[in-house]
Amino acid sequence: MNVSYTLIINDWSGMGLSDPLWTVIYLTISTAFALHFMYHHRDYVMNLVFVWAFIGIAIKNGTEELFISAAAIFLCATIITCIFLFSGRNTEIKNRVGA
């Protein structure tokens, strides 16, 4: 993440929180962005990029950082679930307009 890189370059201390916790915070913020674009702009393909990245993060961390891996898999599942929930919303709107 560019934000993380910028903070590290500027010797940011992390406000006393651990690096794994900050990683989970970044992942959660990224998920919020993904869900925003999915809901408001109906961009489902971009969310698959987030899913792909989160799976990569989970695999990279493996069991060494189980907190990060579990959070990445959970947030990935959240995005996938919302893809299915929001994709059904389009047909409901079309059916109401056509009726």
N, C-alpha and C positions, 0 to 999 in steps of 0.2 A: 504494500500500500504506500502511496506517495506521502500520505500524512504521517505514517509511522516513520518513514525514512527521514522526513524533514525534522520530526521531533528528535530523533536519535542524533542527527547532525548537530542540532542546537543544544545537545547535552541536557535534554529534558529528563527529569528524575522520575516521572511517572506518578507523582503525587503519593508515593508510598505503596502503590499497588504493584503486584507482580506482573511480569511479562505475560504469563499465560492468561491472567485475568484481563489484561488489556487486549490480548488477541481475541478473547471471547466478546469483549465489548465491541471491538471493530467488526467482528462477524455479525453481531446482533444489529449494529447500525447498517451494515451492508444488506442484511435481510430486510430491514425496514425500507431501504431504498428500492430493493427488488419488488417488494410487495406493493409499494406506492406506484411504481411504473406498471405493474401488472394490473392493478385495480383501476387506475385512472387512464392509462394509455393502452391497455389491453395488449401489452407487449410480452407475450409468453415466451418467445424465443430467447430474449435477453435473459430471462430468468433461468433458462437452461444453462447459460454461461455461469451464473452464480452457482447452480447445482454442481456443475463440472468442477469449478474452483473449490467448492467446499469439500467435495469428495477427494480432490487432490490434497487438500490440507489435512483431512482425516488420515489419508494413507501415509502422507509424509511424517506426521507426528506419531502414528501408530499407537503403541502402548507406552511409549516414553512419556508422552504428555496426554494422558487419558482424558483429562478435563477438556482440552482443546478438541481432541478427536470426537468425544461424545457430543460436545456442543456443535461442532461442524455437522455431524450426522443428524442431530436433532433439527438444526436449522435447515438443512437440506430437505429433510422430510416435511418440514413446515412449508417450504416453498413448493414442493411437489404437491402436497395436499391442497394448497391454495390455487395451484394451476388447475386442478380438477374442479374445485369449487367455483372459481371465477369463470372458467370456460363454459360452464352450464348457464351462467348469467346471461350470456349473449343470446342464447336461444330463447330464454324466457322473455327477454326484452323484445325480440323479434316477434314472438307469438302474441304478446300483448298489443303491439302496434298493429299487427295484421288483423286482429280480431274486431 
